[in-house]
Amino acid sequence: MTESTQPRHSAAREVVSLYLAGAALFGGIAAVFYHPARIGLASIAVALVAAGMAAGTKHQRFAGLATFCAVFGWLVGMVVGVMLDRAIF
């Protein structure tokens, strides 16, 4: 039998960071259309946690992309909300 070269907790950390990054990516996109202050800031926080968990792993770039999308979605959502006089909170 062959054993994995990675410890089991490292693989679990990678999976959790992928799920968090996916949730942050979705939240960043949703923040453009719905309440950017609530959804956007929460997705930024989740993306930063995912980026911290993914540091040094092969999924580091995806977590960085999720962080960028969360911040960009928050920013665009806030600008659109102010310009169109929509609800921000």
C-alpha positions as CSV (number, residue, x, y, z in Angstrom):
1,M,0.0,0.0,0.0
2,T,1.2,3.5,-0.8
3,E,0.7,6.4,1.5
4,S,0.2,9.9,0.5
5,T,3.2,12.3,0.9
6,Q,0.9,14.9,2.4
7,P,-0.4,14.7,5.9
8,R,-4.1,14.3,6.2
9,H,-4.7,17.6,7.8
10,S,-3.0,19.4,5.0
11,A,-5.3,17.9,2.4
12,A,-8.3,18.9,4.5
13,R,-7.0,22.4,4.8
14,E,-6.8,22.6,1.0
15,V,-10.3,21.4,0.5
16,V,-11.7,23.8,3.1
17,S,-9.8,26.7,1.5
18,L,-11.2,25.8,-1.9
19,Y,-14.8,25.8,-0.6
20,L,-14.2,29.1,1.2
21,A,-12.6,30.7,-1.9
22,G,-15.6,29.5,-4.0
23,A,-18.0,31.0,-1.6
24,A,-16.1,34.3,-1.6
25,L,-16.0,34.3,-5.4
26,F,-19.8,33.8,-5.5
27,G,-20.3,36.5,-2.8
28,G,-18.2,39.0,-4.8
29,I,-20.3,38.5,-7.9
30,A,-23.5,38.7,-5.8
31,A,-22.3,41.9,-4.2
32,V,-22.6,43.7,-7.5
33,F,-26.3,43.1,-7.7
34,Y,-27.5,42.9,-4.0
35,H,-26.5,44.9,-0.9
36,P,-22.8,45.3,-1.5
37,A,-21.9,46.5,2.0
38,R,-23.3,43.3,3.6
39,I,-22.4,40.7,1.1
40,G,-19.2,42.3,-0.2
41,L,-17.5,42.8,3.1
42,A,-18.5,39.3,4.3
43,S,-17.1,37.8,1.1
44,I,-13.9,39.8,1.5
45,A,-13.4,38.4,5.0
46,V,-14.1,34.8,3.8
47,A,-11.7,35.3,0.9
48,L,-8.9,36.5,3.2
49,V,-9.4,33.5,5.4
50,A,-9.3,31.2,2.4
51,A,-6.1,33.0,1.2
52,G,-4.5,32.4,4.5
53,M,-5.4,28.8,4.5
54,A,-4.2,28.3,1.0
55,A,-0.8,30.0,1.5
56,G,1.9,27.6,0.3
57,T,-0.4,25.2,-1.4
58,K,-1.2,24.6,-5.1
59,H,-4.5,26.5,-4.7
60,Q,-2.9,29.7,-3.7
61,R,-3.8,31.4,-7.0
62,F,-7.4,30.5,-6.9
63,A,-7.7,32.0,-3.4
64,G,-6.0,35.2,-4.7
65,L,-8.5,35.3,-7.6
66,A,-11.4,34.9,-5.1
67,T,-10.0,37.8,-3.0
68,F,-9.6,40.0,-6.1
69,C,-13.2,39.2,-7.2
70,A,-14.6,39.8,-3.7
71,V,-12.9,43.2,-3.5
72,F,-13.8,44.1,-7.1
73,G,-17.4,43.1,-6.6
74,W,-17.7,45.1,-3.5
75,L,-16.2,48.2,-5.2
76,V,-18.4,47.9,-8.3
77,G,-21.5,47.2,-6.2
78,M,-20.9,50.3,-4.0
79,V,-20.3,52.5,-7.1
80,V,-23.4,51.2,-8.8
81,G,-25.5,51.5,-5.7
82,V,-24.5,55.1,-5.1
83,M,-24.9,56.1,-8.8
84,L,-28.3,54.4,-9.2
85,D,-29.5,55.4,-5.7
86,R,-30.0,51.7,-4.7
87,A,-29.8,50.1,-1.3
88,I,-26.2,49.6,-0.2
89,F,-26.9,48.0,3.2
